Amino acid sequence: MFWTDFVPEKNRIEITNEFIINDNWDEYNHAILIDKMIVLDNRLDVFSNGFIKNSHYWDFENSLEKDNSFTCSYWGNESYIKDKIYFDKNNGWNWNVNGIEKPTIGKLENGTWYKFSNLLMNTKYYKYVYVDSIGKTHVFSVNKANY
């Protein structure tokens, strides 16, 4: 199990189905990697009482696996951005989506889990994001730096 409440962020990271804001990005760290995930453990239900009560102990690493149908990244070839980075609007640079350069990736899909990484200099820090049926995001932080 992994502790998910410890957040080493010096500033906010906000993720919706339309954009991300990461106040931790700076001139040295302004990358992002987003992987669509497949659910392996049917108990991973953000609306169940057991999950809500114990979400900070949930083992996301063994409950989800990467879905190779969607991986996208941005590695900061442009100057870093302290504003919203939109998924469904052109930010003035291209995402790398499954090896293809695209100006947008579209809104995050409803009913889908995602893993966000490279958000901090800490490479063992992730955000798991579930987009529910109405497009609301449920965000869970995992820091494996001390494991």
Stockholm file with secondary structure:
# STOCKHOLM 1.0

chainA/1-147         MFWTDFVPEKNRIEITNEFIINDNWDEYNHAILIDKMIVLDNRLDVFSNGFIKNSHYWDFENSLEKDNSFTCSYWGNESYIKDKIYFDKNNGWNWNVNGIEKPTIGKLENGTWYKFSNLLMNTKYYKYVYVDSIGKTHVFSVNKANY
#=GR chainA/1-147 SS CCCCSCCCCSSCEEECSSEEEETTCCSSCCCEEEEEEEECCTTCCTTSHHHHHHGGGCCHHHHEEEEEEEEEEECCCSCCCCSCEESSSCCSSCEEETTEEESCCCSCCTTEEEEEECSSSCTTEEEEEEECTTSCEEEEEEECTTC
#=GC SS_cons         CCCCSCCCCSSCEEECSSEEEETTCCSSCCCEEEEEEEECCTTCCTTSHHHHHHGGGCCHHHHEEEEEEEEEEECCCSCCCCSCEESSSCCSSCEEETTEEESCCCSCCTTEEEEEECSSSCTTEEEEEEECTTSCEEEEEEECTTC
//
